[in-house]
Amino acid sequence: MIKKSDKRLALKTAISPTILYLSISGLILFMIHPFLHYVNRDVIIAVSVVGVWRYTYQIINYIRAIIYRVHKYPILKKDITLLNREEAYPEHIYFLIPSYKEEPWVSIESFQSIFSDMNNIPSKATLLVSVGSAEEEAIIRTIYESHPSNQKINIIFQLQSKGKRYAMGHGLRAIARDYHDRGHYEKNSVVIFMDGDSYLEPGTLEKCLPVFKVRDRVGALTTNEISFINTKSSWYKDWFSLKFGQRHILFQSHSLSDKVMTLTGRFSIFRLEICMEENFIRQVEDDIITSPTTGRFRFLMGDDKSSWYYLFKNGWDMLYIPDATVYTLESRDGNFLDLSVSLPFRWYGNTLRNNERASRVKNVPPFIKYVIRDQVFNMWTSLVGISAALILAIFVHPIYLPMYISWVLFVKVIQQNIIAAMGYPVTVNTIPLMLYSQWAGSFVKIYAYFHLNKQTYNKSGSTQKLKNYGRIDHPWFEYFGVFRMLTALLAFYLALFVFSSATTLPDLKFFKKMEEKSTILYVDKSNKKMAQHINDLIKAADDNVTIMLPKGNVYIESPIYITRSNIKLVGNKTTIVYSLGSNEEAAIYIKGSLGKKIKKSHLKADRYYLMDEPNSEEFLRDLGSTVWNKRYPYIRTDIKYRDNKIKTKFSKNIRYREINTISNVTIKDFTIRGDIKTDEYSNVYKNLNKNRRASSIKIKYAANIKIEDINIFDSYSHALDLDTVYGVKVRRFYADGSLNKGKGGNGYFKVSRTFHSSFEGITLSNLRHLAIQWSSAYNVFNGINLFNTDLNFHGGGTHHNVVKNITFDVDKKDHKWGEIYQTPHDAKWAPPDYKTNIVEDIFR
């Protein structure tokens, strides 16, 4: 009738999809490669932890499946070959076949295969067939009476009207009566549970029945399945083929631990002595589930889960026979999307209804114990990749979504080829179906998990629905499932937002700040003296006030000064365009002041202090400076916050000066632009206008400053100028172009006398240097992207700075400093740096 595809032919079917999807993956990667510098590698690592976990679990399953197929299963087959034919098979076996309103062609093929396969073994058989109508019985009886094997087969018909489970219970009791009437006990006799739409490949019984003779602890076994779908839709065929291919791998892996996770109703064989137990019959016939949130209800379908659970809790082994194949015969021409939701809802629901009680069973192999737990885990972990990619694409940068698609196509190609290697043909539909089943299936499984009492079964126009035995008496009972599901989804996506760095949870100070006064003051865009207007608002505002800039361009001709603490300057799609004179230092200047020298005994708590020690010839010689030998600036410099005893490695000649710091200031969400375009001067490292020397942002004598989501274009000199600061956090900062990039220290992203600060997601283009200089220490730079800008350790004894995940794209012909520049020992502008600075994870 139909033949299973061999592995060679199946692998051939994988060639075209492999070429197609690898090409798409490679093309996406090629197109997004210039923008990969926007990717925060720490975020990718954090999200990938789940991916590594899932892929490791899959690889373990692949390895276990191979070990079972090439090692453990051949041992079983060898033991079977040592048996005499007479002792390998029981004298009499039983079939329990619920066949409810099957199409005539299905019944004909199914029962023909049973009768034909019985000819291959010496056993006799009794078939107990539950049918849905007299017409169905007549079709099956005609097949039976015309088949030559009917001499060794007895067939009994039952008309079922109360559902499959009751039909199976009645059938098992009938088998028990017949068995006891025979009065002949056989330890290796079996009952074959199969549906009326299953077709046995020739030799199935011959491969399966002897297992019960050579393995006394085997209580049941099941076989490989392949679908034969009578349909015009390729999606149906490919979807079922994919499902059974994945099943084939997992069942072999599980069978290595002498367990399978389902004794499928399509075709499974049980040891007869188990089926004679009244408790087993009751479990199959009327299985009741009790849950504190869904009440007490009957397991409507899922008879295979009930029979499996009985064997599982009683410690029986259950095996998988990979080379015995049973075909599923169906006709389907309905809506594929409806089917791909309704069937998984039933499958997943049955699995999850069984999961909690199965997880409580003791003395279970560790791997199987994990598999049971993973039945719940995987509905969440399967969504992590796509959900994180979408969150990052929407809230951080669009690059994350195509990057994820490129990666997931590559992974699915590998998984597709493994399925093909197992003998299951694949098509161009397979990978889209993998992704659809993974993502849509997870949501279906989540819904099923929180609605275990919702069960519906449809076949041949008949519908069965669940009726609760023990409904919880509460007016909100119907909404418990929805509430729990939405709460769980909210928690899941909140966790993803945090782990993907799309948002952060409030720190411990958050709740205290909630009690403090918080106000938004809006800048009047019509004010002609914009800088002065903003400065007045900043000075007059109470603590924790947000100064909200207007939308659009804001023109300033003098600096915006922030000389007070506890203030926010926030944009609203704002661009500050500055036009400043030669005496101005910055467009935005956050500036504290430096106090006089004081004695150590006068140091006060909760203050910042600048500590330094005079240079000496001995110190400079030890540092390695062979040319620079100046009194100022002091190289041994540090900033300390006195919340406890101040410790330092400096000598007793240390000098203390209190810093009148500006602290707890945030500037975020706007663009700053100089009024002179610099595009045509991108490779010009000269000072083009000495009357325009201001930095875009300057911060001096400050602590705990946050700079987030700032874009800077066409700076006069430095894009950012930090000097004598502590605990600055710069996130998602972009700067492009500078008018003056010549001698005298111009055109930098300048980090000078900066301590314990962090810089993340920094992109600099067409500047002179990212300069780390003059005593800066204990700073972390992560996710740095430099275009025609070098990383320059500019001298002055910097130490213990870490730069990681840095990407370079530098035209070395025009940018003479290369990618990473270290100040030499004979430099005239500064002494060299310590050797404790670290640069790691460089990308080009």
N, C-alpha and C positions, 0 to 999 in steps of 0.2 A: 504493500500500500504506500507507505512513506518510508524514507530512509534517513537515518541520522547522518548529518554532514560530517565527514572525517576532518581531522585537524588540518591536514594540508589544504583542503579546499577552503576551510574556514579562515585560515591565515591568508589565503589569496584574496578573500573578500575584504581584508583589512588594508590592502595596499592603497586603494584609491582614497578612502577616508583619511588614512594616515598622511598621505601627501597633501591632501586638501587642508586639513586642520593644522598641520605643521607649517604649511605655507602661510595660512592666515595668522597663526601665532607669531611667526617670524616677521611678517609684514607689519603687524601691529607694533612689535618691539622695535623694528627699524624706524617706524614713523615717530614713535614717542621717545626714541633714544636721546635726541638733543634736549629733552625736557626732564630727564631723569634726575637732574640735580635738585628738582623741587621735592624729591622724595626724602622724607625723614627716615633714615635707616633704623633708628631706635623704635619708631612706631611700627615699621615692618617687622622687626624682630619680635616686638611684644605681641602683635597679632599672629605672627607665624608660629608662636608656641603651640597654639591649638592645631595649626596645620601639621606641624611636625608630629604631634601626638596622633592625629588621625592617620597620617601617611605611615607612621611607624606601625600602627595597629593593622593597617591594610597589608603592609609588607610581611608582618608576622603571619597573617592569615594565608598569604600566598605561599610562604615558606612551609607552613604547617600542612597546607593542602598538598604540596609536592611531596613532603615526607610521607604523608599518609598514602598517596598514590603509588609511590615508587618503593616504599619500604613496608609499612604496616599492612596494607591491603594485600600485597603479594604473599605475605606470610599466611594470611587467612586463606587465600586461594590454594596455597600449597598444602595446608592442612586438609582442605576439602578433597584434594586429589588423592589423598592417602586413604580415603574412605571407600569401601565397597559400595557399588551402586545401590544394593539392597538396603544398606544401613544409612545411606546419606539422606534418604527421603522418608517422611512418615507414611504410614499406610493410608491415612485419611486426613484430608485437610478441609478447611471451611472457607467460604467466601461470604462476606457480608457486604452487599452492594445496594446502597440507596440509589435508585434510578428514578428521578422525578421529572416527568414530562420532557424527556430528552427527544431530540429530533430523530426520526426513524433512521437516517443514515448514521447517526452517532451510535445508536443502540446496536445496529447491525455490525459496524466495525468493532465496537467494544467487545461484544460477546463472542464474535467470531475469533477475536484474538485470544480470549480466555480459553475457549474450547480447543483452539489449535495448540496453544502452549501446553495444555494438559496432556497432549499426545507425547510431549517430550520427556515426561517424568512417569515413574511407575505408580504414583499415588492416585487414589480415588478422591473424589471431592463432593461436597454438598454446597450448593450455592443457595443462599437465602437472599432473595431479591425483593426489595421494597419498591413498588411501582406507584405511579400517580394515577393510573387509569387502566381499565380493562384493555383498551387498545394497545397501550404500551406493553402489557403482559403478553398480548397475542403476538406482537412482533418478536419479542424475545423467545417465546415458546416455539415459534416457527423456526428460528435459527437453531435452537437446541435440538428440536426433533429431526432436523435435516443434517446435523453434524455427526460424523462417524464416532466422535469421542463420547457421545451421550450414553454409551454403555457403562462408562466408569464415573458418570456424573449424575448426581441427583439434584434436581432444582426445585426450590420451594418459593412460592410467591406470597408476598404480603401487600395489601393495599394500604399505603400511608396517607393519612389525612391530617395528622396533628404535628407534622414537622419532622425533620430529619433525625433529631435526637431521640424522640420517642420511638421512631421506626427502628433506630439502631438498638435501643434498649430491648424492644420486643424481639428483634432479630437475635441478639446475644442470648436471650433467655431460651429462644427456640433452639439455638445451637447447643446450649448447655443441656437441654432435655435430650436432644438427639445423641449427644456425646455420652451421656450417662446411660441411655438406652442401649448403646453399643457395648458398654461394659468393658471396653479395652482401653487402658490408659497408655498414652504415648507422650513421653516427656518432650519430644521435639515436634509434636503436632502444632499446627498454627491456625490462626484465623487471619484471613487477608481482608483488610479494610480497603475498599476501593469504590470510587464513584462510577456512575453509569456512563460517564463520558471519558473514561480512561482506556487507552489502547496499549496492550502489552506487546513490546517488541519480542520477537521469538527468542526463547532462551532465558527470559526473565525469571521464571520460576526455577529453572535449572540452576541459575546462579545464586538465588536467594535462599531457598529452603535448606540446603545443607549447612548454612551458617548456624542454625539453631542446634545442630548436632555437635558441631566442633566448639561451640562457645556457649557453655552452660549459663553464663551470666547475661547473655543477650536476651533482653525481654522483647525487643522490637527492632525493626530496621525499616529503612525507606530507600528509595532509589532516585536515580537521575530523572529529570523531567524535561521534556521538550514540548513546545506548543505547536499544534496544528490548527490554525485559525482560518476558518472558511469566511474570508472577507475580501473586499476590494481595497481596503485601507492598508497601506504599507506601514503606517504608524502603529496600528494594532499589532501586526506581526513582529515588527522590530522591538516594540515595547515588551512584549511577552518573552521574546528571545533574549533580550537584555536581562530581564528579571530572572529567568531560569539560568542564564550564564553566571550571574552573580551568585545565585543560590548554589550552583555546582561547586564553586570555589569555597564558599563558607562552610558548606556541609562537610566537605572533606577535611577542612581545618578543624571543625568541631569534633569530627569522628576520631581524630587523633587522640582525643581525651575520652573516647568511648561514650560520647554523647552526641546527639543531634538536638537542634533547638525546636524542631517541628516534626511530628510524625504525620505527614500530610495525608489528608483524606483522599487525595487522588489515588495514592497507592502506598500502603504501609502494611507490614506483616507483623503480627503479634504472636507471642507464645501463647498457646491455647490455655495453659493452666492459669495465666493471668486473666484471660477473658472470662474464665469461669467464676471468678471471685465476685461476690455480690457487690462489694464496695466499688469495684471497677465499673460494673454495669451501672450502678447508681450515679457514679461520677460522670459517665458518658451521657446517661439518660436525662439527668436533671442536676446540672452543675449550678450551684448558687454562689454568687459573689456578694460580699458585704463590704461596704466602704463608708467611712464616717461622713463623706461629703456627697455621695451619690445614692446612699441608701442600700437596700438589699434587693438584688435583682438576679434574674436567671440569665445564664450564659445562653444567648439565643442560638448563635452558630458556634463556631470554634470547637466542635467536638474533637478535632485533632489536638487542640491545646489541652482539653480535659484529659484525654487518654495519655498524652505526653506527660502531663503533670503527675498523674497517678504513678507512672513508671519512674519518673524523676525523683519524687519524694520517697519512693520505696527502694531507691538505690540500684535499679536495673540499668544495665548497659544498653545503649541504643546506637546502632551503626548505620553507616551510609554505604550503599553498594554503587560505586560510580560507573561501572560498566553495564549495569542493568538499567534499561531505559523504558520509561512509560510516557506515552504521548497524551497530551490533553487535547481533546477534540471539541471545538466550539465554532459556532457561527456568530459573528458579531459585525453589525454594520450601523451601530448607533453612533452617537457623538463621542469622539475619542476623549475630549476633555472631561466630559461627564464620567466616563468609565474610569479614566485615570485618577479621578478623585474618589468615586464611590467604592471601587475595589480596594485601594489602599486604606480607605477609612475603615473598611471591614477587617482587612488583614492586620493593620496596626492596632486597631481597637482590640482584637482578639489577643494579640501578643501582649499588649499592655494590661489587659484584664488579668492575664496570667502572671504578669511580671512580679507584682508585689509578693504574692505567696511563694513564687519560685525562689525569690531572693532570700527567703527565710529558711530554705532547706539547708541543712548542715551536711558536712562530709561531701562537698562538691569539689571537683578539680578546680584549682585556682583560676585557670584560664576560662573555664565555663562560668565560674562565678563572675568574672569580669564581663564576659559576653552578656550575661543577664543584666548587669548594671548598665552596660553600654546601650541596651535597648532603649533606655530613657535618655542617657547622655547624648546619643547621636542626633536626636531631633533638634538639639540646640547647637552642637558643634558643627553640624552640617551647614548651618546658616552663618557661621562666624565669618568666613571668607568673603562671601558676596555682600553681607551686611556691612562689614567693616570697609570694604571697597567703596560702597555707595556713600557711607557716612563721610569717609575721607574725601571722596570726589566732590561731594556737595559742600562740605564745611571747611575743607583744607585746600585741596587742589584737584582739578579734574583728572590729572595724570594717573591717579590711583586706580580708576576704573579700567581703562584700557590695559594698564599694566597687569591687573589681576586677571582680566580676560585672556591675555597672552599666556600667562602662567597656567591658568586652569585648563586651557585647551591643550597645552603641552602635557599636563598630568593625565588628562582624560584620554589622550592618544595612547599613553602607556597602558592605562587600565583597559582600554578597548582591545589592544593587542593581546593582553593576557587572557581576556575572555575568548578571543578568537583562537588562541593557542590551546584552549580547553575544548575546542571543537564546536563552538557556537558562532555561526556566521554573523558578521556585522555589516552595516551599511552607513551611508552618510547621515542617516537619521540617528545612529546610535549615540553619538556624543551629545547632540541636543537633547535626546531623551535622558541621558545620564544626568545632565544638568537640571532638566525639568524635574526628574524624579527626585533628585537630591533637594532642590529648593522648594518646589511646590509640595513634595512629599513630606518635608519637615513641618510645614505649616499644617498639613492634614493630620500628621501624627500628633502635633501639639494640641490641635482641636480635639482629637480622639482621646488624648490623655486626660483632658479636663472634662470630658463628657463620656465616661466609660459606660454610663447607663443608657446611652443612645445607640440602639442597634436596629438595623433594618436589613432585610434580605429580600432581594427580588430575583425571581427566575420564572421564565415562561409566562409572564403576566401575573404571577402570584406574588403577594407581598406578605412578609411576616414582620411584625414590629414587637418590640419589647414591652412588656407590662411589668411594672415594679411590684415586687412582693412586699417590700418594706419601705415605703416612701417616708422621707424625713418630714415631720410635721413642722414646717416653718414657712411663713408666707413668702420668703425670698428663696425658697429651695430651687426654683427653676433658674435662678440667676447665679447660683453658687459657681457653676462651671465657668460661666462667662467672666465673672469677677476674678476668679483665681487665674484664669488664662490671661486676661488683660494685665493683671498684676505681675505675673511671671514674664510676660513679654516686655513690659515696661522696665522691669529690673534687668532683663537680658540686654536690652538696647541701651540702657543707662550705663551698664558695665562696659559695653562696646564703645560708647562715646568716651568713657574715661580711659580705657586701655588704648584706644586709637589716638589719644591726645586731642580729640576734637573738642573736649571740654575738660574741666577739672572740678573735682569736688571741693567744697568750701573747707578751709582749714579750721582749726580750733578757735581762731579769733573771729570767725565769721559771725557767730551768734552774738558775740559782744558788739560787733560793729552794727548788727541789725538794730540794736537799741539806740545807736547814736543817730544824730540828725543827718539826713542825707537829702540833698537838694540838687536840682539841675538848674543852672543859670544859662540862658540862651544868649548867644552873641547876636547882636543886631547887625544884620548884613548891610543895612543902609548907612551905618555910621561911617563917615568919611575918614576918620582917624582910627582905623581898625586896630592897629597895634596898641595904641593908647587905651582904646576901649576895652580890649581883652585884658590888658595889664590892670586896669581899674577893677574889672570884675574879679580877677585873681586876688588882688589885694583885699578887696572888701568882703570876699566870700568867707563863710564859716568853714570849719574843718569838714572834710569828707564831702565837699561840694564838687559836682561835675560841671565844668564849663563846656557847654555843647557848641561846637562850631557850626556855622550854617552850611547848607549844601551848596556845592559849586565852588567857584574861584573866590578866594579871599586875598586881597592885595595888601601887603604891608610895606612900609618904607622905613620902619624902625623895628628893633627886635621885640619879641615877646619875652618878657622876663618872668621867670618863676622863682621868687626869692622867699617862698614860704612853703611849709610842709602840708601834707594831708590835702592834696588837691588832685583833680583829674582834668586833663584836657583831651576831649574826645571829639573826633570828627564824625561827619555825617555825609559821606561821599564828598569830602572837602579837599580842595587843593589850595594850599597856602603858597602864593607866589610872592617872593621877596625881591625887593630892590633896595640894597643897602649901600651905605657909603664906606669909605676906606677906614673909618674909625670903629666900625661896628664889628663885634667878634662872632656873632651868630644870629641866625634868624630866630631860633628858640634857644634861650640860655637859662639853664637851671643852675643857680649859683648860690652857694653858701659862702662862708668866710673862714679864715684861719686865725685862731687866737694867738695870744702871746705864749712864750715859753713858760712852763710851770714846773714845779717840783713834783716828784713822784708821790710824795706824801699828800699832795693836794688833789690827787686824782679822785673824781667822783663817779658814782655808779651811773649806769645808763647814759654814758656819754661816749662819743667817738674821739679817739686820740691819734694824732699823727706822730709816729715815733721814728726818729732817724739818728744816725750816727755819722760823725764826720769821716770823710775819706782819709785814708792814710796810704803812704807808699807801699807799706807791707801788704795791706788789703788789696790794693789794685794789682800788685805783682802776683798775689795768689789767685786773683781773678783771671789773670792772663793778659792784662792790658799793657801793651808795650809802647803805645804812643799817647793815648789819652791819659792825662794826669792832672785833673783839675780839682779845685776845692769844692766847687758846686757844679751840678746838684749832688746831694748826698745819694749814694747808691744804696746803702743799707737803710731802706725805708719801709715802713709797714703801717697799716691802719688797724687799730684794735678797738673793739667795743667792750667797755668795762662792765660786764655783767658778773664778773668774778675776778679772781686775781689775774693780772696781766702777766703772761709769760712771753719771753723773747730770748733769742739767741744772741742779741746784741750785748756789748760790753757795758761796763758801768758808766761810760761816757754818753749813754743814750740821752736824747733830747725829747721832751714831751711837749706837744702843743694840742690844745683842745680844738677840734673842728666844730664850728657852728654849722652843723650839717642841715641841708635841706633833705627831708626824707619822706617816704610814702607818697611819692608823686608818680602818677601814671600818665603817659601820653600815648594815644593809640588811635588807630583807624583813620588816618588821613595821609595825604601826599604833600610833600614840600618840594617846591621847584624854584630854582633861580631864574631870573628874568633874561638870562643870556643863554641861548642854545649852545650845547657843546658837542653835538653829534659829529661835526666835521673835525673836531679836535681829539677824537677818541684815542689816537695813537701819538699825540703830541705831548711830550713830557717837559713842558716849559711853563713858566708863569706868564700867561697871556694878558692879564690885566691886574697890575699891582694895586689898583684902587678898589678892587673887589676881592677881599681876602677873607670874608666871613665864612664860618662853618654853617652848615644847615642846622645841626643840633650840637650844642656844647653843654657838657655837664661837669661842674667842678665843685668840690667840697660837698659831696652829697652821698646819701646812703639809701639803699632799698628803693631804687628808682626802677620803674617798669616801662619799657618801650616795646609796644606790640603793634604789629600790622602797620608798619610805617613804610612808605615808598618815597624815595628821594631821587630827584633828577636835577642835573645841571647845577651841582653845588659850585659855589665860588672856590672853595678850597676843600676842607674836610667834610665828608658826609656826616660823620659822627666823631666828636672830639670828647674823649673821656680823660679827666685829669683829677687825680686824688679823690677817688670814689671807692665805695665799698658796697658789695651786694647788689650790683646793678643786674637786671634781667632784661635781655634783649631777645625778642621772639619775632620771627617772621619779618625780617627787615630786608628791604631791597634798595639798592643804591646804584645809579648809573650815571657816570659822567662827572667831570670836574673841570672848571675853567682853568685853574692853576694847579699844575701837577709838576712844577719845577723844583729847583733847589730851595733850601730853606725850610723844608718840612711842610709840603703842601699836597693836597689831594689824597688824604688818607682816610681810611676807617681807623681811627687812632685810639689805641688803648694804652694810656700812660698812667703810671702810678694807680693802677686799678687792681683791686683785691677781692677775692672770693666772689667773683661775678660769673654769670653764665650767658652764653650766646648760642642761640639755636635757630636753625632755619635762616641763615644769613646768606644772601646772594649779592655779590658785589661785581660790578661790571665797569670797566674803563676807568678805574681809579689807579693811583700810583702803587699803594700798598695797603694791605691789611697789616698795620704796624702794631706789634706788641713791644713795648719799650719802657724804659725808665722804671725799674723795680717792680713792674706788674707781676703778680704772683697768685697762684691758686685759682686761676680762672679756667673755665671749661668752655671750649668751642665745639659744637656738635652740629653736623649737617651744614657744612660751609661750602658754598659754590662760588668759585672765583673765575671770572672771565676777563682776560687781559688785566689781571690784578694778581700780584704775588702775595704769598704769606711771608711776612718780613719780620724776623726777630731782630729788631732794630737797635739792640744794644741797651746798655744801662743796667745790667745785672738782673734781668728778668729770670724767674725761676718757677718751677712746679706748675707750669701751664700745660694743659692738655688740649690738643686739637685732634679731633677724630671725625671720621666720615667726611673727608674733604675732597671735593671734586675740582679739578683744574681744567681750564680750556684757555691756555695762554699762548699767544703768538710770540715765540721766543725771539723772532727776528726784530720786532719792534720793542718788545718789553724785555729790556736787557737783564733784569734781575732774575729771570727764569721763573720757576714756580715757588720754590722755597729758598729764602735767603737768610743766611746766618751772618751776623756781624763778625768780621774778622778781628783777630787780636790787635792788628795794627791800624784799626779804624781811627780816624781823626775826630769823628763826630760823637763817639760814645765808647765806653769800654764794652767788651763782649758780654754775653749772657752766660749764666750758669748752664751746666750740661743736664739739668733736670727737666727741661722742657720736652714734651713728648708729642710727636705727630704720628698718628696711626690711621689705618684704613684709608689709603689714598686711592682715588679713582681718577682716571683720565679719559 
